[in-house]
Amino acid sequence: MRLREAQNRTITNSIEMTKKAIAAALATKPFRAFRVRSTEGPPLSVPAPDFAFLSPNGRLLGVFTDGGDGVKYLEVASIVSIEESGA
């Protein structure tokens, strides 16, 4: 699998987004807000590193909703890109 960073600062993977790529986006210092795009619905915003987490086995990504009172779970295999949101 080959990851590439395009001019619009989108990290994409045509097969599946890996646990390692997501963990790297969450650990970036200084943190840069990003959106996760998947085949499961609209993009989800991650404005800070504590708004998202990977399951221990790396199969699920949890993203807290904007209000912080709910969480959306995505299968990592369904993630098609991570885009910097600039916010």
C-alpha positions as MATLAB code, in Angstrom:
seq = 'MRLREAQNRTITNSIEMTKKAIAAALATKPFRAFRVRSTEGPPLSVPAPDFAFLSPNGRLLGVFTDGGDGVKYLEVASIVSIEESGA';
ca = [
       0.000    0.000    0.000;
       1.277    3.412   -0.885;
       0.179    6.613    0.847;
       0.596    9.923   -0.889;
       0.165   13.506    0.154;
      -1.457   15.625   -2.536;
      -1.185   19.378   -2.978;
      -4.410   19.899   -1.026;
      -2.774   18.108    1.931;
      -5.021   15.056    1.628;
      -3.601   11.709    2.671;
      -5.265    8.962    0.661;
      -4.953    5.229    0.284;
      -6.853    3.436   -2.442;
      -7.013    0.119   -0.523;
      -7.498    1.019    3.170;
      -6.360    3.619    5.652;
      -4.001    2.006    8.118;
      -3.928    2.265   11.867;
      -0.421    3.695   11.548;
      -1.538    6.578    9.273;
      -4.413    7.525   11.575;
      -2.211    7.323   14.670;
       0.332    9.577   12.932;
      -2.358   12.175   12.141;
      -3.483   12.144   15.786;
       0.091   12.439   17.092;
       1.244   15.278   14.801;
       2.941   18.064   16.783;
       1.695   20.694   16.580;
      -1.647   19.064   15.975;
      -3.478   20.012   12.767;
      -7.248   19.613   12.670;
      -8.483   17.180   10.040;
     -11.558   15.547    8.523;
     -11.948   11.806    8.050;
     -13.774   10.707    4.902;
     -15.196    7.224    4.729;
     -17.617    5.159    2.712;
     -19.973    5.172    5.722;
     -21.353    8.720    5.521;
     -20.406   12.391    5.651;
     -16.888   13.490    6.698;
     -16.172   13.699   10.426;
     -14.155   16.572   11.906;
     -11.336   16.007   14.379;
     -10.556   19.493   15.792;
      -8.192   18.222   18.514;
      -6.404   14.914   19.201;
      -8.683   14.078   22.128;
     -11.715   14.052   19.782;
     -10.681   10.732   18.185;
      -9.244    7.378   19.233;
      -8.334    4.029   17.732;
      -9.517    0.747   19.199;
      -6.681   -1.388   20.618;
      -6.730   -3.726   17.608;
      -6.859   -0.795   15.146;
     -10.048   -1.920   13.409;
     -12.259    0.935   14.666;
     -11.849    4.699   14.840;
     -14.031    6.578   17.306;
     -14.715   10.274   16.670;
     -16.560   12.429   19.201;
     -19.368   14.522   17.717;
     -19.190   18.335   17.677;
     -20.987   18.668   21.004;
     -18.702   16.075   22.578;
     -21.670   14.136   23.938;
     -21.737   11.377   21.327;
     -19.310    9.247   19.382;
     -19.340    7.886   15.843;
     -17.434    4.663   15.155;
     -15.932    3.934   11.754;
     -14.364    0.755   10.468;
     -10.787    1.740    9.611;
     -11.104   -0.258    6.374;
     -13.885    2.131    5.246;
     -11.736    5.272    5.600;
     -10.691    6.640    2.217;
      -8.892    9.853    3.215;
      -7.740   12.218    5.931;
      -7.870   15.889    4.942;
      -6.415   18.782    6.909;
      -9.294   21.072    7.739;
      -7.311   24.157    8.698;
      -9.617   24.799   11.657;
];
